[in-house]
Amino acid sequence: MIVRRGESRRLGRVVGPGAALLVVLGLPALPATARSAPSLVATAVDAVGFTVSDLDQALAFYTSVLPFTKVSTAEVAGRPYELLTGLFGARSRVARLRLGSETIELTEFLSPRGRPMPPDVRANDRIFQHIAIVVSDVTRAYELLRSHRVEYGSSGPQRLPDWNPSAGGITAFYFRDPDHHFLEIISFPPGKGSPRWHPATKDLFLGIDHTAIVVDNTDVSVGFYRDTLGLKLAGESENYDVEQEHLNNVFGARVRITKLSAPKEPSIELLEYLAPRDGRPAPADLRANDIAHWQTTLVVEKLDPLIGLAREHRVALVSPGPVDAASLSLGFRSGALIRDPDGHGMRLIEK
């Protein structure tokens, strides 16, 4: 089927002129031809989602061990959902949960069932993703998690050293949920982190600061997230030493961290392991029903540029194009699942 400029179809549209790209000092400039190409404009990180093996078990963990509040549940199926997920015969139970101002989305695929989490995933593998949950008292939060016998991802809570001007004084701990997804609790000292994490409160768990993903090449990933999706560079640091090793449970870890944000957070952090460089790439056949699948949902102004960006090989499509999702009761009118240069899932939606 040939679609001429200006015409539209239910699944996709031809691109028009893109919005202006954000330019941030301190990162390598892309060639002028690339930077003037059409760009999607992300206005918010709507939710961070991942696939679970048993939704009831996951809900029990996230609302009992952790204090997330269930917002909604739905059973989703049909042709638009097959196209959105890239899975023929897809039928899922989907739950949205909230902590503070942030939302996560848990998806159990009833059909087809995917693969379990690989048992040997490491924090420097490029399949890695987590959410960082801010706590007001990291010692109390750690003891609570320990009382529930959570699976450890770190050797214990780690306070990053003061010699690091960007991260000194931050205390964090990695742990895992019943499906072995990585999670993090994090506490910011005065003067670090968003001001919203510092008001006086009796709450122990406050919200989600960011989702972090491991990337192979920061500059390539910044080209994708900044210049294609329109996110803004919000900070950089380089973390290493024994505390970082014990936090990530990666011996000799030296990590380049780049923070990117939309006008509405949480932010996205890129983790490039400068050492060791033995992290494994994500499986080329990773699918939305695999337990290792995460998808960060970004609200974009328009999905019109998507097909053009795919033709330029700046976006890897999972969905065949923008999908009319109004009938799915997922809270958006159209969307598409794509993958970033390292295989991380990004769901782009128009509300």
C-alpha positions, 0 to 999 in steps of 0.5 A: 500500500502506498501512502502519499504525503498528507494521507493517513491510515489507521496504523501509520502516517507519513512524516511532516516537518519535525519540531526543533531539537533540544541542544545541550552544551557538552555533548557531541553535536550531530551532523546538521543533516541529522539534527534537522530531521523530524523528531518526536517530542516527548512531553512526559514519562507516563509510566515505567512498565514490565512483564510479570509472570503472575499479576496477582503475585506481583500486586501482592508484592508491590502493594504489601512489601512496597506501598504502591496503590493500585489505580486500575486493572484491565484485560486487553486483547484484540487486533490493535493490541496484537499490533501494539505489542508485536505479538500475534494472539496477545491477551494480557492482564494489565495493572497500573500502580502509583507511588507518590506522583509516579506510575508503574504498569505491570503486564501478565500475558495470558497468551502467548506466554513468554520466557522467564527472566534469565537466571544470570542477568547482571547489572552491567548486561544491556538487558538491565533496567530498574526503577529507583524508589526514593525513601526518606530513611534508607536504614528503615527501608532496608530493614523493612525489605530485609524483614520480607526476605527480598532477593538482594541485588547489592551486598547491602546499602551503599553510601557513595563517597564524598569525593564524587561531587555529583553522587557523594552522600547518596545511599542506595540498595538494589533488590529484586521482585518475585520475577527477579526484576531489579529495583532500587531504594535511594536516599538523597542528602540535602542539596542533591536530588530533586527538591521534591524529595526533601520536604518534611514527611512521615512517609518512608517511600516517596516516589520514583526518581528515575528508571535506569538502563544500561547502554553500550555507547552513551553518545549513540544513546543520547543521539536517540533520546535527545535528538530523536525523542526530544529529552533534555540532558539533565546531568552527568557523573562518573561513578566508581570505587568499592561502594559502586562495585558493591551497589551494582554487584559488579567487580571493578565497576566504573559507570558513566551516568547520564540523566535525561528528562522530559518536562514531567518526570521520572527521568531516564538514566543511561548507565554505560559501563566503562569497566568491565566491558563484558556486559552482554547485549540484550537478546535480539529476539526479546519480546514484550511477553518475556519477563525481561521486557521493560517498556518506558511509556513516553507521551509525545506530541504527535506520532506522525514522524515515526514511520519516517524515523524508521525509514532513516533507521533512527527508530526500530519498530516493534509495532508496524506503526502508530496503532489506534488504541482507543478501544483498549482502555489503556489510557491513550488514543494511539501508540507504538512500541519501539526499541532503542539502540540497545534493545530497551522497549519504549512505548510512545503514546498520544493522549 
